Amino acid sequence: MSSFADVLDRTFGHPRGLLGRLGGAVMAHGNAATERHVVSVANPASDENVLVIGPGPGVGLRAAAERARLVIGVDPAEEMLDMCRARCAEAVEQGTVELRAGTAAATGQADESVDVVLSVNNVQLWDDRQAALAELLRVLRPGGRLVLSAHERWLPVPRQELGAEFEAEGFTDVQTWVWQPPGVAASRAAQLRAYKPTR
């Protein structure tokens, strides 16, 4: 990995150290509108459990916690978990937000234990998307929903192809679209919603 690529990875890809904390501050500002939009699209209810994959600095985590019964944030970067703890300190203390190290492919959740899965600007970091999709399908309750967003230019594959991967893994009612966050420099987002089939 080149030195520039390593800096980007330490700042945004796999945040760690001072660069990771700086990247978290940038993400908190730059991704805030998209994080809140994704929570709005998912519309978690007050009796639902939400799993947030890669919550970064915790903006979407906090927005989900204002609606849901329980929100679990899973991130491999301790720096990001620390930022989530600070941003959601009251909810963590009340037990309505839980944080743990993990990834999309290894969430640590029990089978069929969440109603909603959220992910913003994280899918491009999934080393094994098939394993991640299988894991997310496993932890969703029947009828549960997943809402994902990523900068369109950073998608690992075109959004229609990503949607087809979800369908192949067993998700149903898969929809994809694009959304333009507010702001002159905001990058267009590709978004996806999918459901776990009911029994």
Secondary structure in CASP SS format (residue, H / E / C, confidence):
PFRMAT SS
TARGET T0000
AUTHOR 0000-0000-0000
METHOD secondary structure of the structure
MODEL  1
M C 1.00
S C 1.00
S H 1.00
F H 1.00
A H 1.00
D H 1.00
V H 1.00
L H 1.00
D H 1.00
R H 1.00
T H 1.00
F H 1.00
G H 1.00
H C 1.00
P C 1.00
R C 1.00
G H 1.00
L H 1.00
L H 1.00
G H 1.00
R H 1.00
L H 1.00
G H 1.00
G H 1.00
A H 1.00
V H 1.00
M H 1.00
A H 1.00
H H 1.00
G H 1.00
N C 1.00
A H 1.00
A H 1.00
T H 1.00
E H 1.00
R H 1.00
H H 1.00
V H 1.00
V H 1.00
S H 1.00
V H 1.00
A H 1.00
N C 1.00
P C 1.00
A C 1.00
S C 1.00
D C 1.00
E C 1.00
N E 1.00
V E 1.00
L E 1.00
V E 1.00
I E 1.00
G C 1.00
P C 1.00
G C 1.00
P C 1.00
G C 1.00
V H 1.00
G H 1.00
L H 1.00
R H 1.00
A H 1.00
A H 1.00
A H 1.00
E C 1.00
R C 1.00
A C 1.00
R C 1.00
L E 1.00
V E 1.00
I E 1.00
G E 1.00
V E 1.00
D C 1.00
P C 1.00
A C 1.00
E H 1.00
E H 1.00
M H 1.00
L H 1.00
D H 1.00
M H 1.00
C H 1.00
R H 1.00
A H 1.00
R H 1.00
C C 1.00
A H 1.00
E H 1.00
A H 1.00
V H 1.00
E H 1.00
Q H 1.00
G C 1.00
T C 1.00
V E 1.00
E E 1.00
L E 1.00
R E 1.00
A C 1.00
G C 1.00
T E 1.00
A C 1.00
A C 1.00
A E 1.00
T C 1.00
G C 1.00
Q C 1.00
A C 1.00
D C 1.00
E C 1.00
S C 1.00
V E 1.00
D E 1.00
V E 1.00
V E 1.00
L E 1.00
S E 1.00
V E 1.00
N C 1.00
N C 1.00
V H 1.00
Q H 1.00
L H 1.00
W C 1.00
D C 1.00
D C 1.00
R H 1.00
Q H 1.00
A H 1.00
A H 1.00
L H 1.00
A H 1.00
E H 1.00
L H 1.00
L H 1.00
R H 1.00
V H 1.00
L E 1.00
R E 1.00
P E 1.00
G E 1.00
G E 1.00
R E 1.00
L E 1.00
V E 1.00
L E 1.00
S E 1.00
A E 1.00
H E 1.00
E H 1.00
R H 1.00
W H 1.00
L C 1.00
P C 1.00
V C 1.00
P C 1.00
R H 1.00
Q H 1.00
E H 1.00
L H 1.00
G H 1.00
A H 1.00
E H 1.00
F H 1.00
E H 1.00
A H 1.00
E H 1.00
G C 1.00
F C 1.00
T E 1.00
D E 1.00
V E 1.00
Q E 1.00
T E 1.00
W E 1.00
V E 1.00
W E 1.00
Q C 1.00
P C 1.00
P C 1.00
G C 1.00
V C 1.00
A C 1.00
A C 1.00
S C 1.00
R C 1.00
A E 1.00
A E 1.00
Q E 1.00
L E 1.00
R E 1.00
A E 1.00
Y E 1.00
K C 1.00
P C 1.00
T C 1.00
R C 1.00
END
